Amino acid sequence: MNTNNPILTPEKRGEDLDAALRPQTLDDFTGQAEARANLKIFIEAAKNRGEALDHVLFVGPPGLGKTTLAQIMAKELGVNFRSTSGPVIAKAGDLAALLTNLEERDVLFIDEIHRLSPAVEEILYPAMEDFQLDLIIGEGPAARS
């Protein structure tokens, strides 16, 4: 996994500076002391168990560092970080495509998860609980799951 792989361009881009200033570890992250302490415990526990980190929900207005904390979690766990937005996942197939392209223990960050459609939510919840997808393929008598 290489999260420090910027796109090389001849001119500087705005996101270059943003990435350079973004904290890389929980110790570098300013504020949210209680959340950082809890995350350290969660991350260490997952590493010690040799398992994926349990699901984490970050809540708050824009600019508090939810995305940054998720990126730090992935980095400290030594796994890949994938990010998407709730409104982008329009149908169950979109979610299935995302989930089936994850490696074991990867961190998937869904920004604005509250904007997922109810149909997609019904697929996401069992996938989070059971780590498997329950999809219906086809229609009518030929349908299978």
Helices and strands as residue ranges (DSSP letters): H 14-21, H 33-49, H 66-77, E 81-85, G 86-88, H 92-100, E 107-111, G 113-115, H 118-130, G 140-142
